[in-house]
């Protein structure tokens, strides 16, 4: 029995050091972003740039996966694909809008917008395929009666959150237009009503 407890202790200690070494390497990547001349200051020290959860756990976000496949290099191609995370032109990204709540957003590239693909790539990892979220990580579920009754009617506020982000959520301004964000929000409300 003593030998078994000793082996368990060694395994626990080894596991602790492995986790510690993995966790210690990630702040270096965050520092790379923080020190980048084109970084957006509001995303400083935000693990959700690359990860689904604020603590840096869970699967990689769409950007995080592409950054990993790019050899952990902020290439020009990668930065151009994610103008919501990088200030490429040296100026604050802006787009004209009549809705003051939305704030400043930039115009994305010329690719045609594929709503369902965008939802799968950008929203599903955190919020779930059916809008079930992850309340333990602070990711709200919207496929429930409470959300439909209390939040769905706050259209402009939700649109602003999609574009500019809030708390753990990174905004999508620069990746999609205001009209595309409205399509996305309409899909979210449709999912909520269907799966609540």
N, CA and C atoms as a LAMMPS dump frame, in Angstrom:
ITEM: TIMESTEP
0
ITEM: NUMBER OF ATOMS
588
ITEM: BOX BOUNDS ff ff ff
-5.0000000000000000e+02 5.0000000000000000e+02
-5.0000000000000000e+02 5.0000000000000000e+02
-5.0000000000000000e+02 5.0000000000000000e+02
ITEM: ATOMS id mol type element x y z
1 1 1 N 0.825 -1.186 0
2 1 2 C 0 0 0
3 1 3 C 0.873 1.256 0
4 2 1 N 1.944 1.226 0.805
5 2 2 C 2.85 2.361 0.874
6 2 3 C 3.479 2.626 -0.488
7 3 1 N 3.842 1.571 -1.187
8 3 2 C 4.452 1.691 -2.514
9 3 3 C 3.466 2.307 -3.506
10 4 1 N 2.204 1.885 -3.421
11 4 2 C 1.172 2.41 -4.308
12 4 3 C 0.967 3.914 -4.068
13 5 1 N 0.902 4.32 -2.82
14 5 2 C 0.738 5.733 -2.487
15 5 3 C 1.942 6.549 -2.973
16 6 1 N 3.116 5.974 -2.871
17 6 2 C 4.326 6.652 -3.333
18 6 3 C 4.271 6.845 -4.85
19 7 1 N 3.819 5.805 -5.579
20 7 2 C 3.703 5.906 -7.036
21 7 3 C 2.652 6.945 -7.431
22 8 1 N 1.54 6.975 -6.733
23 8 2 C 0.499 7.959 -7.01
24 8 3 C 1.042 9.364 -6.771
25 9 1 N 1.804 9.529 -5.689
26 9 2 C 2.419 10.82 -5.384
27 9 3 C 3.368 11.262 -6.492
28 10 1 N 4.177 10.333 -7.029
29 10 2 C 5.11 10.658 -8.109
30 10 3 C 4.346 11.05 -9.378
31 11 1 N 3.286 10.316 -9.674
32 11 2 C 2.48 10.618 -10.867
33 11 3 C 1.831 12.003 -10.721
34 12 1 N 1.305 12.294 -9.53
35 12 2 C 0.665 13.594 -9.296
36 12 3 C 1.677 14.725 -9.434
37 13 1 N 2.879 14.519 -8.89
38 13 2 C 3.921 15.54 -8.981
39 13 3 C 4.36 15.75 -10.426
40 14 1 N 4.527 14.679 -11.164
41 14 2 C 4.907 14.765 -12.573
42 14 3 C 3.825 15.482 -13.374
43 15 1 N 2.575 15.13 -13.123
44 15 2 C 1.454 15.787 -13.811
45 15 3 C 1.434 17.276 -13.505
46 16 1 N 1.679 17.634 -12.246
47 16 2 C 1.707 19.045 -11.852
48 16 3 C 2.777 19.799 -12.628
49 17 1 N 3.977 19.24 -12.742
50 17 2 C 5.062 19.922 -13.449
51 17 3 C 4.803 20.004 -14.951
52 18 1 N 4.157 19.002 -15.515
53 18 2 C 3.803 19.054 -16.944
54 18 3 C 2.794 20.169 -17.182
55 19 1 N 1.769 20.224 -16.341
56 19 2 C 0.756 21.278 -16.483
57 19 3 C 1.382 22.648 -16.263
58 20 1 N 2.254 22.757 -15.281
59 20 2 C 2.925 24.019 -15.006
60 20 3 C 3.762 24.46 -16.194
61 21 1 N 4.481 23.537 -16.83
62 21 2 C 5.319 23.911 -17.969
63 21 3 C 4.477 24.299 -19.176
64 22 1 N 3.335 23.613 -19.374
65 22 2 C 2.443 23.978 -20.475
66 22 3 C 1.855 25.362 -20.22
67 23 1 N 1.351 25.591 -19.006
68 23 2 C 0.767 26.886 -18.663
69 23 3 C 1.78 28.01 -18.717
70 24 1 N 3.022 27.722 -18.385
71 24 2 C 4.047 28.759 -18.389
72 24 3 C 4.431 29.173 -19.795
73 25 1 N 4.206 28.302 -20.777
74 25 2 C 4.595 28.645 -22.143
75 25 3 C 3.588 29.572 -22.804
76 26 1 N 2.325 29.513 -22.408
77 26 2 C 1.294 30.304 -23.053
78 26 3 C 1.441 31.8 -22.816
79 27 1 N 1.806 32.265 -21.611
80 27 2 C 1.999 33.71 -21.452
81 27 3 C 3.04 34.285 -22.42
82 28 1 N 3.977 33.467 -22.864
83 28 2 C 4.958 33.94 -23.84
84 28 3 C 4.251 34.291 -25.141
85 29 1 N 3.299 33.461 -25.556
86 29 2 C 2.54 33.753 -26.772
87 29 3 C 1.675 34.993 -26.575
88 30 1 N 1.115 35.159 -25.388
89 30 2 C 0.331 36.363 -25.103
90 30 3 C 1.232 37.583 -25.16
91 31 1 N 2.451 37.453 -24.633
92 31 2 C 3.41 38.564 -24.704
93 31 3 C 3.743 38.91 -26.155
94 32 1 N 3.817 37.892 -27.017
95 32 2 C 4.079 38.151 -28.436
96 32 3 C 2.988 39.028 -29.027
97 33 1 N 1.743 38.741 -28.666
98 33 2 C 0.638 39.573 -29.157
99 33 3 C 0.712 40.967 -28.526
100 34 1 N 0.873 41.004 -27.195
101 34 2 C 0.908 42.292 -26.49
102 34 3 C 2.004 43.213 -27.018
103 35 1 N 3.134 42.646 -27.416
104 35 2 C 4.273 43.436 -27.888
105 35 3 C 4.225 43.745 -29.377
106 36 1 N 3.261 43.173 -30.087
107 36 2 C 3.183 43.375 -31.531
108 36 3 C 2.753 44.811 -31.838
109 37 1 N 3.411 45.471 -32.79
110 37 2 C 3.07 46.871 -33.074
111 37 3 C 1.655 47.073 -33.613
112 38 1 N 1.033 46.025 -34.137
113 38 2 C -0.313 46.158 -34.697
114 38 3 C -1.41 45.592 -33.795
115 39 1 N -1.059 45.236 -32.565
116 39 2 C -2.076 44.674 -31.673
117 39 3 C -3.123 45.726 -31.327
118 40 1 N -4.335 45.27 -31.031
119 40 2 C -5.421 46.153 -30.604
120 40 3 C -5.401 46.172 -29.07
121 41 1 N -5.171 47.335 -28.453
122 41 2 C -4.989 47.402 -26.996
123 41 3 C -6.097 46.764 -26.158
124 42 1 N -7.348 46.813 -26.626
125 42 2 C -8.413 46.246 -25.791
126 42 3 C -8.313 44.724 -25.665
127 43 1 N -7.483 44.084 -26.509
128 43 2 C -7.313 42.63 -26.417
129 43 3 C -6.041 42.228 -25.679
130 44 1 N -5.35 43.194 -25.093
131 44 2 C -4.148 42.891 -24.31
132 44 3 C -4.493 41.882 -23.213
133 45 1 N -3.672 40.829 -23.126
134 45 2 C -3.808 39.796 -22.086
135 45 3 C -5.132 39.032 -22.147
136 46 1 N -5.768 38.98 -23.301
137 46 2 C -7.022 38.234 -23.453
138 46 3 C -6.725 36.873 -24.063
139 47 1 N -6.799 35.834 -23.265
140 47 2 C -6.553 34.468 -23.743
141 47 3 C -7.548 34.058 -24.824
142 48 1 N -8.717 34.73 -24.831
143 48 2 C -9.75 34.383 -25.801
144 48 3 C -9.386 34.798 -27.223
145 49 1 N -8.268 35.429 -27.413
146 49 2 C -7.798 35.68 -28.775
147 49 3 C -7.547 34.333 -29.456
148 50 1 N -6.92 33.429 -28.737
149 50 2 C -6.552 32.129 -29.314
150 50 3 C -7.379 30.965 -28.772
151 51 1 N -7.981 31.138 -27.615
152 51 2 C -8.678 30.035 -26.956
153 51 3 C -10.148 30.337 -26.766
154 52 1 N -10.921 29.303 -26.59
155 52 2 C -12.355 29.442 -26.395
156 52 3 C -12.659 30.029 -25.022
157 53 1 N -11.921 29.639 -24.003
158 53 2 C -12.218 30.076 -22.653
159 53 3 C -11.215 31.114 -22.165
160 54 1 N -11.708 31.995 -21.288
161 54 2 C -10.91 33.111 -20.791
162 54 3 C -9.631 32.662 -20.078
163 55 1 N -9.661 31.483 -19.46
164 55 2 C -8.483 31.009 -18.734
165 55 3 C -7.465 30.327 -19.649
166 56 1 N -7.718 30.358 -20.962
167 56 2 C -6.777 29.758 -21.912
168 56 3 C -6.988 28.265 -22.109
169 57 1 N -8.089 27.736 -21.608
170 57 2 C -8.35 26.307 -21.77
171 57 3 C -9.316 26.084 -22.921
172 58 1 N -9.638 24.843 -23.146
173 58 2 C -10.583 24.486 -24.191
174 58 3 C -9.949 24.505 -25.564
175 59 1 N -10.76 24.267 -26.585
176 59 2 C -10.214 24.246 -27.95
177 59 3 C -9.757 25.633 -28.392
178 60 1 N -8.979 25.652 -29.448
179 60 2 C -8.52 26.92 -30.011
180 60 3 C -9.665 27.602 -30.758
181 61 1 N -9.652 28.917 -30.742
182 61 2 C -10.609 29.685 -31.543
183 61 3 C -10.209 29.559 -33.011
184 62 1 N -11.018 30.113 -33.9
185 62 2 C -10.686 30.095 -35.323
186 62 3 C -9.322 30.744 -35.551
187 63 1 N -9.105 31.92 -34.952
188 63 2 C -7.814 32.586 -35.08
189 63 3 C -6.702 31.739 -34.477
190 64 1 N -6.936 31.2 -33.27
191 64 2 C -5.913 30.403 -32.591
192 64 3 C -5.465 29.21 -33.415
193 65 1 N -6.409 28.535 -34.063
194 65 2 C -6.07 27.397 -34.916
195 65 3 C -5.218 27.818 -36.107
196 66 1 N -5.602 28.93 -36.73
197 66 2 C -4.838 29.399 -37.897
198 66 3 C -3.463 29.925 -37.479
199 67 1 N -3.397 30.575 -36.324
200 67 2 C -2.121 31.059 -35.792
201 67 3 C -1.192 29.873 -35.501
202 68 1 N -1.747 28.802 -34.928
203 68 2 C -0.967 27.599 -34.644
204 68 3 C -0.454 26.969 -35.943
205 69 1 N -1.342 26.859 -36.938
206 69 2 C -0.941 26.263 -38.23
207 69 3 C 0.051 27.141 -38.985
208 70 1 N 0.066 28.438 -38.656
209 70 2 C 1.018 29.363 -39.302
210 70 3 C 2.366 29.345 -38.587
211 71 1 N 2.554 28.388 -37.703
212 71 2 C 3.833 28.286 -36.996
213 71 3 C 3.995 29.347 -35.924
214 72 1 N 2.876 29.778 -35.323
215 72 2 C 2.867 30.802 -34.273
216 72 3 C 3.533 32.093 -34.757
217 73 1 N 3.183 32.461 -35.98
218 73 2 C 3.736 33.666 -36.606
219 73 3 C 2.587 34.574 -37.012
220 74 1 N 2.65 35.837 -36.616
221 74 2 C 1.641 36.804 -37.035
222 74 3 C 1.987 37.276 -38.441
223 75 1 N 1.716 36.419 -39.404
224 75 2 C 2.031 36.761 -40.794
225 75 3 C 1.089 37.855 -41.286
226 76 1 N 1.487 38.516 -42.345
227 76 2 C 0.653 39.566 -42.926
228 76 3 C -0.691 38.986 -43.376
229 77 1 N -0.647 37.79 -43.95
230 77 2 C -1.878 37.131 -44.397
231 77 3 C -2.815 36.897 -43.22
232 78 1 N -2.274 36.398 -42.117
233 78 2 C -3.089 36.126 -40.932
234 78 3 C -3.657 37.422 -40.367
235 79 1 N -2.839 38.457 -40.266
236 79 2 C -3.322 39.729 -39.729
237 79 3 C -4.394 40.333 -40.624
238 80 1 N -4.228 40.21 -41.934
239 80 2 C -5.236 40.74 -42.858
240 80 3 C -6.545 39.975 -42.748
241 81 1 N -6.463 38.688 -42.422
242 81 2 C -7.672 37.881 -42.276
243 81 3 C -8.428 38.214 -40.996
244 82 1 N -7.718 38.744 -39.991
245 82 2 C -8.327 39.067 -38.707
246 82 3 C -8.092 40.536 -38.348
247 83 1 N -8.677 41.45 -39.138
248 83 2 C -8.457 42.872 -38.849
249 83 3 C -9.124 43.329 -37.558
250 84 1 N -9.982 42.488 -36.979
251 84 2 C -10.555 42.83 -35.682
252 84 3 C -9.53 42.646 -34.557
253 85 1 N -8.427 41.934 -34.815
254 85 2 C -7.399 41.701 -33.803
255 85 3 C -6.115 42.482 -34.058
256 86 1 N -5.967 43.012 -35.293
257 86 2 C -4.74 43.717 -35.658
258 86 3 C -5.075 45.017 -36.373
259 87 1 N -4.42 46.07 -35.986
260 87 2 C -4.581 47.366 -36.627
261 87 3 C -3.575 47.427 -37.777
262 88 1 N -3.996 47.038 -38.96
263 88 2 C -3.105 46.874 -40.099
264 88 3 C -2.642 48.204 -40.686
265 89 1 N -3.544 49.155 -40.817
266 89 2 C -3.228 50.405 -41.506
267 89 3 C -2.721 51.504 -40.592
268 90 1 N -2.575 51.218 -39.323
269 90 2 C -2.067 52.219 -38.394
270 90 3 C -3.126 53.21 -37.942
271 91 1 N -4.371 52.996 -38.322
272 91 2 C -5.459 53.881 -37.918
273 91 3 C -6.564 53.048 -37.301
274 92 1 N -7.386 53.689 -36.502
275 92 2 C -8.506 52.972 -35.899
276 92 3 C -9.477 52.545 -36.978
277 93 1 N -9.88 51.268 -36.983
278 93 2 C -10.84 50.821 -37.98
279 93 3 C -12.195 51.473 -37.761
280 94 1 N -12.806 51.974 -38.84
281 94 2 C -14.104 52.635 -38.728
282 94 3 C -14.962 52.329 -39.935
283 95 1 N -16.257 52.396 -39.706
284 95 2 C -17.223 52.295 -40.793
285 95 3 C -18.368 53.229 -40.436
286 96 1 N -18.973 53.844 -41.416
287 96 2 C -20.09 54.731 -41.139
288 96 3 C -21.296 53.898 -40.753
289 97 1 N -21.958 54.328 -39.707
290 97 2 C -23.162 53.636 -39.269
291 97 3 C -24.089 54.633 -38.608
292 98 1 N -25.372 54.383 -38.697
293 98 2 C -26.334 55.272 -38.059
294 98 3 C -26.634 54.83 -36.637
295 99 1 N -26.135 53.687 -36.237
296 99 2 C -26.414 53.169 -34.9
297 99 3 C -25.228 53.452 -33.992
298 100 1 N -25.375 54.439 -33.109
299 100 2 C -24.278 54.845 -32.236
300 100 3 C -23.828 53.738 -31.295
301 101 1 N -24.727 52.856 -30.936
302 101 2 C -24.371 51.795 -29.984
303 101 3 C -23.325 50.845 -30.561
304 102 1 N -23.254 50.744 -31.876
305 102 2 C -22.349 49.8 -32.515
306 102 3 C -20.91 50.265 -32.399
307 103 1 N -20.652 51.532 -32.504
308 103 2 C -19.285 52.033 -32.377
309 103 3 C -18.507 51.896 -33.66
310 104 1 N -17.193 51.833 -33.528
311 104 2 C -16.309 51.793 -34.691
312 104 3 C -16.08 50.376 -35.162
313 105 1 N -16.295 50.147 -36.433
314 105 2 C -16.037 48.848 -37.026
315 105 3 C -15.365 49.059 -38.367
316 106 1 N -14.645 48.087 -38.851
317 106 2 C -13.97 48.229 -40.131
318 106 3 C -14.628 47.368 -41.188
319 107 1 N -14.322 47.652 -42.418
320 107 2 C -14.898 46.92 -43.534
321 107 3 C -14.061 45.681 -43.803
322 108 1 N -14.671 44.506 -43.839
323 108 2 C -13.912 43.285 -44.091
324 108 3 C -13.541 43.139 -45.556
325 109 1 N -12.889 42.014 -45.876
326 109 2 C -12.447 41.739 -47.24
327 109 3 C -13.609 41.532 -48.193
328 110 1 N -13.321 41.176 -49.419
329 110 2 C -14.328 41.08 -50.461
330 110 3 C -14.928 39.687 -50.623
331 111 1 N -14.638 38.757 -49.743
332 111 2 C -15.192 37.412 -49.867
333 111 3 C -16.688 37.462 -49.611
334 112 1 N -17.479 36.671 -50.356
335 112 2 C -18.913 36.639 -50.079
336 112 3 C -19.159 36.04 -48.703
337 113 1 N -20.139 36.584 -48.004
338 113 2 C -20.441 36.158 -46.642
339 113 3 C -21.261 34.88 -46.658
340 114 1 N -20.758 33.866 -45.956
341 114 2 C -21.456 32.597 -45.82
342 114 3 C -21.864 32.479 -44.355
343 115 1 N -23.118 32.798 -44.072
344 115 2 C -23.608 32.898 -42.706
345 115 3 C -23.404 31.622 -41.897
346 116 1 N -23.813 30.486 -42.438
347 116 2 C -23.717 29.233 -41.679
348 116 3 C -22.264 28.83 -41.446
349 117 1 N -21.427 29.031 -42.441
350 117 2 C -20.002 28.727 -42.275
351 117 3 C -19.392 29.636 -41.217
352 118 1 N -19.745 30.9 -41.249
353 118 2 C -19.209 31.849 -40.273
354 118 3 C -19.637 31.456 -38.854
355 119 1 N -20.899 31.081 -38.704
356 119 2 C -21.377 30.655 -37.394
357 119 3 C -20.604 29.431 -36.913
358 120 1 N -20.424 28.451 -37.814
359 120 2 C -19.694 27.23 -37.421
360 120 3 C -18.256 27.556 -37.012
361 121 1 N -17.599 28.445 -37.744
362 121 2 C -16.186 28.736 -37.478
363 121 3 C -15.978 29.701 -36.322
364 122 1 N -16.891 30.634 -36.143
365 122 2 C -16.654 31.713 -35.179
366 122 3 C -17.476 31.631 -33.894
367 123 1 N -18.624 30.995 -33.934
368 123 2 C -19.534 31.042 -32.783
369 123 3 C -19.696 29.703 -32.07
370 124 1 N -19.692 28.632 -32.843
371 124 2 C -20.037 27.303 -32.317
372 124 3 C -19.09 26.835 -31.219
373 125 1 N -17.794 27.114 -31.335
374 125 2 C -16.841 26.614 -30.339
375 125 3 C -17.164 27.099 -28.938
376 126 1 N -17.592 28.347 -28.816
377 126 2 C -17.917 28.88 -27.486
378 126 3 C -19.382 28.677 -27.128
379 127 1 N -20.259 29.058 -28.042
380 127 2 C -21.689 29.086 -27.728
381 127 3 C -22.4 27.777 -28.016
382 128 1 N -21.732 26.845 -28.686
383 128 2 C -22.342 25.562 -28.984
384 128 3 C -23.151 25.6 -30.26
385 129 1 N -23.312 24.449 -30.847
386 129 2 C -24.041 24.33 -32.113
387 129 3 C -25.488 24.777 -31.973
388 130 1 N -26.07 24.536 -30.806
389 130 2 C -27.477 24.837 -30.583
390 130 3 C -27.684 25.965 -29.581
391 131 1 N -26.661 26.793 -29.388
392 131 2 C -26.798 27.929 -28.494
393 131 3 C -26.849 27.568 -27.032
394 132 1 N -26.264 26.405 -26.672
395 132 2 C -26.313 25.974 -25.28
396 132 3 C -25.211 26.569 -24.42
397 133 1 N -24.188 27.184 -25.017
398 133 2 C -23.151 27.876 -24.26
399 133 3 C -22.393 26.994 -23.295
400 134 1 N -21.713 27.629 -22.345
401 134 2 C -20.992 26.938 -21.285
402 134 3 C -21.021 27.837 -20.057
403 135 1 N -22.061 27.72 -19.221
404 135 2 C -22.208 28.623 -18.083
405 135 3 C -21.057 28.545 -17.08
406 136 1 N -20.369 27.415 -17.025
407 136 2 C -19.252 27.301 -16.084
408 136 3 C -18.062 28.151 -16.517
409 137 1 N -17.988 28.481 -17.796
410 137 2 C -16.918 29.343 -18.304
411 137 3 C -17.43 30.76 -18.587
412 138 1 N -18.668 31.027 -18.213
413 138 2 C -19.231 32.351 -18.416
414 138 3 C -19.679 32.619 -19.839
415 139 1 N -19.882 31.555 -20.62
416 139 2 C -20.36 31.7 -21.998
417 139 3 C -21.87 31.5 -21.977
418 140 1 N -22.623 32.573 -22.261
419 140 2 C -24.072 32.46 -22.109
420 140 3 C -24.727 31.53 -23.117
421 141 1 N -25.751 30.864 -22.649
422 141 2 C -26.611 30.069 -23.522
423 141 3 C -27.743 30.978 -23.961
424 142 1 N -28.107 30.897 -25.215
425 142 2 C -29.238 31.709 -25.653
426 142 3 C -30.429 30.86 -26.063
427 143 1 N -30.261 29.57 -26.11
428 143 2 C -31.376 28.707 -26.511
429 143 3 C -32.207 28.321 -25.297
430 144 1 N -32.779 29.337 -24.665
431 144 2 C -33.667 29.076 -23.542
432 144 3 C -34.698 30.205 -23.46
433 145 1 N -35.807 29.917 -22.81
434 145 2 C -36.912 30.886 -22.72
435 145 3 C -36.481 32.178 -22.034
436 146 1 N -35.664 32.063 -20.994
437 146 2 C -35.234 33.256 -20.262
438 146 3 C -34.498 34.216 -21.191
439 147 1 N -33.559 33.696 -22
440 147 2 C -32.806 34.549 -22.921
441 147 3 C -33.754 35.157 -23.952
442 148 1 N -34.644 34.35 -24.477
443 148 2 C -35.586 34.85 -25.488
444 148 3 C -36.444 35.967 -24.894
445 149 1 N -36.941 35.775 -23.68
446 149 2 C -37.814 36.765 -23.049
447 149 3 C -37.075 38.02 -22.598
448 150 1 N -35.842 37.872 -22.105
449 150 2 C -35.142 39.004 -21.504
450 150 3 C -34.103 39.654 -22.41
451 151 1 N -33.524 38.91 -23.339
452 151 2 C -32.399 39.46 -24.108
453 151 3 C -32.675 39.627 -25.598
454 152 1 N -33.441 38.745 -26.19
455 152 2 C -33.618 38.76 -27.646
456 152 3 C -34.193 40.082 -28.146
457 153 1 N -34.993 40.742 -27.329
458 153 2 C -35.601 42.011 -27.747
459 153 3 C -34.604 43.178 -27.723
460 154 1 N -33.446 42.994 -27.126
461 154 2 C -32.424 44.058 -27.04
462 154 3 C -31.495 43.967 -28.25
463 155 1 N -32.111 44.105 -29.41
464 155 2 C -31.433 43.841 -30.681
465 155 3 C -30.17 44.697 -30.859
466 156 1 N -30.285 46.01 -30.671
467 156 2 C -29.13 46.894 -30.891
468 156 3 C -27.986 46.587 -29.924
469 157 1 N -28.323 46.274 -28.684
470 157 2 C -27.302 45.92 -27.699
471 157 3 C -26.577 44.636 -28.104
472 158 1 N -27.347 43.638 -28.515
473 158 2 C -26.752 42.364 -28.944
474 158 3 C -25.906 42.556 -30.203
475 159 1 N -26.364 43.4 -31.106
476 159 2 C -25.606 43.684 -32.316
477 159 3 C -24.275 44.34 -31.961
478 160 1 N -24.314 45.263 -31.016
479 160 2 C -23.083 45.901 -30.541
480 160 3 C -22.115 44.908 -29.925
481 161 1 N -22.643 43.93 -29.192
482 161 2 C -21.786 42.904 -28.582
483 161 3 C -21.145 42.041 -29.659
484 162 1 N -21.914 41.673 -30.683
485 162 2 C -21.35 40.877 -31.774
486 162 3 C -20.206 41.641 -32.442
487 163 1 N -20.394 42.91 -32.68
488 163 2 C -19.377 43.685 -33.396
489 163 3 C -18.213 44.111 -32.516
490 164 1 N -18.502 44.586 -31.31
491 164 2 C -17.449 45.16 -30.468
492 164 3 C -16.978 44.256 -29.345
493 165 1 N -17.69 43.166 -29.092
494 165 2 C -17.324 42.265 -28.01
495 165 3 C -17.806 42.78 -26.67
496 166 1 N -17.712 41.923 -25.681
497 166 2 C -18.077 42.285 -24.311
498 166 3 C -17.516 41.213 -23.394
499 167 1 N -16.913 41.647 -22.317
500 167 2 C -16.318 40.724 -21.353
501 167 3 C -15.363 39.764 -22.067
502 168 1 N -15.676 38.48 -22.084
503 168 2 C -14.78 37.484 -22.678
504 168 3 C -14.876 37.426 -24.194
505 169 1 N -15.963 37.923 -24.737
506 169 2 C -16.186 37.785 -26.178
507 169 3 C -15.43 38.847 -26.952
508 170 1 N -14.703 38.394 -27.956
509 170 2 C -13.994 39.303 -28.852
510 170 3 C -14.962 39.749 -29.93
511 171 1 N -14.949 41.031 -30.247
512 171 2 C -15.83 41.561 -31.273
513 171 3 C -15.469 41.074 -32.667
514 172 1 N -16.449 41.099 -33.542
515 172 2 C -16.263 40.636 -34.912
516 172 3 C -16.157 41.796 -35.9
517 173 1 N -16.103 43.016 -35.393
518 173 2 C -15.932 44.17 -36.268
519 173 3 C -14.638 44.003 -37.051
520 174 1 N -14.71 44.25 -38.329
521 174 2 C -13.54 44.079 -39.17
522 174 3 C -13.56 42.762 -39.912
523 175 1 N -14.294 41.812 -39.386
524 175 2 C -14.439 40.523 -40.069
525 175 3 C -15.757 40.462 -40.816
526 176 1 N -16.762 41.141 -40.266
527 176 2 C -18.07 41.176 -40.92
528 176 3 C -18.598 42.613 -40.889
529 177 1 N -19.495 42.907 -41.795
530 177 2 C -20.123 44.228 -41.844
531 177 3 C -21.272 44.282 -40.847
532 178 1 N -21.841 45.462 -40.687
533 178 2 C -22.999 45.624 -39.813
534 178 3 C -24.16 44.773 -40.328
535 179 1 N -24.388 44.774 -41.64
536 179 2 C -25.481 43.974 -42.207
537 179 3 C -25.259 42.479 -41.99
538 180 1 N -24.01 42.029 -42.12
539 180 2 C -23.693 40.614 -41.877
540 180 3 C -23.869 40.265 -40.405
541 181 1 N -23.521 41.217 -39.526
542 181 2 C -23.731 40.998 -38.092
543 181 3 C -25.225 40.873 -37.784
544 182 1 N -26.05 41.632 -38.498
545 182 2 C -27.499 41.514 -38.316
546 182 3 C -27.98 40.135 -38.771
547 183 1 N -27.444 39.642 -39.883
548 183 2 C -27.796 38.29 -40.335
549 183 3 C -27.419 37.268 -39.273
550 184 1 N -26.221 37.451 -38.69
551 184 2 C -25.741 36.534 -37.66
552 184 3 C -26.65 36.578 -36.439
553 185 1 N -27.019 37.777 -36.009
554 185 2 C -27.906 37.906 -34.858
555 185 3 C -29.276 37.298 -35.152
556 186 1 N -29.772 37.488 -36.362
557 186 2 C -31.059 36.872 -36.736
558 186 3 C -30.965 35.347 -36.654
559 187 1 N -29.817 34.794 -37.063
560 187 2 C -29.615 33.344 -36.964
561 187 3 C -29.595 32.902 -35.504
562 188 1 N -28.911 33.658 -34.656
563 188 2 C -28.846 33.344 -33.227
564 188 3 C -30.262 33.317 -32.629
565 189 1 N -31.065 34.304 -32.971
566 189 2 C -32.435 34.362 -32.445
567 189 3 C -33.255 33.182 -32.992
568 190 1 N -33.046 32.849 -34.245
569 190 2 C -33.75 31.701 -34.842
570 190 3 C -33.36 30.4 -34.132
571 191 1 N -32.059 30.228 -33.863
572 191 2 C -31.574 29.04 -33.14
573 191 3 C -32.2 29.016 -31.736
574 192 1 N -32.221 30.184 -31.081
575 192 2 C -32.78 30.259 -29.738
576 192 3 C -34.223 29.797 -29.716
577 193 1 N -35.003 30.284 -30.661
578 193 2 C -36.429 29.942 -30.683
579 193 3 C -36.643 28.475 -31.034
580 194 1 N -35.8 27.935 -31.905
581 194 2 C -35.962 26.548 -32.338
582 194 3 C -35.544 25.555 -31.252
583 195 1 N -34.468 25.851 -30.516
584 195 2 C -33.906 24.862 -29.592
585 195 3 C -34.152 25.167 -28.125
586 196 1 N -34.92 26.204 -27.828
587 196 2 C -35.159 26.515 -26.407
588 196 3 C -36.14 25.525 -25.789
